[in-house]
Amino acid sequence: MLCPFCKHDKNSVVDSRATSGAIRRRRECSNCSRRFTTYEYVEKVPLTVVKRDETREAFAREKLLNGIMTACKKRPISRNAIDEIVNDIENTLMNGDSQEVSYEKIGNLVMDALSSLDAVAYVRFASVYREFKEVDEFLDQVKNLKD
């Protein structure tokens, strides 16, 4: 780390504190004895979602949250439960091996979470995610849920 005042490369850490999302370090230059502050951040690699049409876009937590909230509308599901699902899915994706994730993987994770939480929310989400064209497809999904 170069001193911003004299450009000397020898300094010592006087104080270190964790702040929201960063580590704040107070440093003292061994050459000019002036103090300065540095911040260290963990570099997060953004996730990219590969959509149905093979286009790519940045992962948006808000889109995931809105989709789940729409499926859970007027159901006895707390906001905390929905936030927990979103957090679990986001953590699963971030801890994965790849920086690119398919829409199918995200959809399957949501359906797995909703199937154990609320059957109606599950079927609502599945009907949009799977793009049911016929009533029979919808009925098959409900039958699979019952089994």
C-alpha positions as CSV (number, residue, x, y, z in Angstrom):
1,M,0.0,0.0,0.0
2,L,1.5,3.3,-1.0
3,C,1.2,6.3,1.3
4,P,-1.1,8.9,-0.5
5,F,1.1,11.7,0.8
6,C,4.8,10.7,0.2
7,K,4.2,7.5,-1.9
8,H,6.4,5.4,0.4
9,D,5.4,1.7,0.4
10,K,6.0,0.9,4.1
11,N,3.2,1.5,6.5
12,S,1.6,-0.2,9.5
13,V,-2.0,-0.9,10.4
14,V,-2.9,1.1,13.5
15,D,-6.6,0.1,13.7
16,S,-8.9,-2.3,11.9
17,R,-12.7,-2.4,12.1
18,A,-15.4,-4.2,10.3
19,T,-18.0,-1.9,8.6
20,S,-21.0,-2.9,6.5
21,G,-19.6,-4.8,3.6
22,A,-16.0,-3.7,4.1
23,I,-13.0,-3.7,6.5
24,R,-11.8,-0.2,7.5
25,R,-8.1,0.0,8.2
26,R,-6.3,3.0,9.7
27,R,-2.7,3.1,8.6
28,E,0.4,5.0,9.5
29,C,3.2,5.7,7.0
30,S,6.7,4.7,8.4
31,N,8.3,7.4,6.3
32,C,6.2,10.6,6.9
33,S,4.2,9.4,10.0
34,R,1.0,10.6,8.5
35,R,-2.2,8.5,8.9
36,F,-4.6,7.5,6.2
37,T,-7.6,5.2,5.9
38,T,-8.1,2.3,3.5
39,Y,-11.2,0.1,2.9
40,E,-11.1,-3.5,1.8
41,Y,-14.1,-5.1,0.1
42,V,-14.8,-8.6,-0.8
43,E,-15.1,-8.7,-4.6
44,K,-18.4,-10.3,-5.6
45,V,-18.6,-11.8,-9.0
46,P,-22.0,-11.0,-10.4
47,L,-24.3,-13.8,-11.5
48,T,-25.6,-13.9,-15.1
49,V,-28.9,-15.6,-15.9
50,V,-29.2,-17.4,-19.2
51,K,-32.8,-16.9,-20.3
52,R,-35.1,-19.1,-22.5
53,D,-34.0,-17.3,-25.6
54,E,-30.3,-17.7,-24.7
55,T,-29.9,-14.0,-23.9
56,R,-28.0,-13.2,-20.8
57,E,-28.8,-10.6,-18.1
58,A,-27.6,-9.8,-14.6
59,F,-29.2,-11.7,-11.8
60,A,-31.8,-9.4,-10.1
61,R,-32.9,-10.4,-6.6
62,E,-35.9,-8.0,-7.0
63,K,-37.2,-10.0,-10.0
64,L,-37.0,-13.2,-8.0
65,L,-38.7,-11.7,-5.0
66,N,-41.5,-10.2,-7.2
67,G,-42.1,-13.5,-8.9
68,I,-42.4,-15.4,-5.6
69,M,-44.6,-12.6,-4.1
70,T,-46.9,-12.7,-7.1
71,A,-47.3,-16.5,-6.6
72,C,-48.0,-16.1,-2.9
73,K,-50.5,-13.2,-3.3
74,K,-53.5,-13.6,-1.0
75,R,-52.0,-16.7,0.6
76,P,-51.3,-17.1,4.3
77,I,-47.5,-16.8,3.8
78,S,-45.5,-14.3,5.7
79,R,-43.1,-11.8,4.2
80,N,-40.4,-13.4,6.3
81,A,-41.0,-16.8,4.8
82,I,-40.7,-15.3,1.3
83,D,-37.5,-13.4,2.2
84,E,-36.1,-16.6,3.6
85,I,-36.8,-18.5,0.3
86,V,-35.2,-15.7,-1.7
87,N,-32.1,-15.6,0.6
88,D,-31.7,-19.4,0.4
89,I,-32.0,-19.4,-3.4
90,E,-29.6,-16.5,-3.8
91,N,-27.1,-18.1,-1.5
92,T,-27.4,-21.4,-3.4
93,L,-26.7,-19.6,-6.7
94,M,-23.8,-17.5,-5.3
95,N,-22.1,-20.6,-3.8
96,G,-22.5,-22.5,-7.1
97,D,-19.6,-23.4,-9.4
98,S,-20.6,-21.2,-12.3
99,Q,-21.0,-17.4,-12.8
100,E,-23.8,-18.3,-15.3
101,V,-27.0,-19.9,-14.1
102,S,-30.0,-21.0,-16.3
103,Y,-33.5,-19.8,-15.8
104,E,-34.4,-23.5,-15.4
105,K,-32.2,-23.9,-12.3
106,I,-33.7,-20.8,-10.7
107,G,-37.3,-21.9,-11.5
108,N,-36.7,-25.4,-10.1
109,L,-35.3,-24.0,-6.9
110,V,-38.3,-21.7,-6.5
111,M,-40.7,-24.6,-7.3
112,D,-39.0,-26.8,-4.7
113,A,-39.3,-24.2,-2.1
114,L,-42.9,-23.4,-2.8
115,S,-44.0,-27.0,-3.0
116,S,-43.1,-27.5,0.6
117,L,-44.6,-24.1,1.6
118,D,-47.9,-23.7,-0.1
119,A,-49.5,-25.9,-2.9
120,V,-51.5,-23.0,-4.4
121,A,-48.5,-20.7,-4.6
122,Y,-46.6,-23.6,-6.2
123,V,-49.2,-24.2,-8.9
124,R,-49.4,-20.5,-9.6
125,F,-45.7,-20.2,-10.0
126,A,-45.5,-23.4,-12.1
127,S,-48.3,-22.2,-14.4
128,V,-46.2,-19.2,-15.4
129,Y,-42.8,-20.8,-15.3
130,R,-43.8,-23.8,-17.3
131,E,-46.0,-21.8,-19.7
132,F,-49.0,-24.1,-19.6
133,K,-50.8,-24.0,-22.9
134,E,-53.5,-26.5,-22.1
135,V,-55.7,-27.3,-19.1
136,D,-54.3,-30.9,-19.1
137,E,-50.8,-29.6,-18.4
138,F,-52.2,-27.7,-15.5
139,L,-54.1,-30.8,-14.2
140,D,-51.0,-33.0,-14.6
141,Q,-49.0,-30.6,-12.4
142,V,-51.7,-30.7,-9.7
143,K,-51.8,-34.5,-9.8
144,N,-48.0,-34.6,-9.4
145,L,-48.3,-32.4,-6.4
146,K,-50.9,-34.6,-4.8
147,D,-48.7,-37.8,-5.3
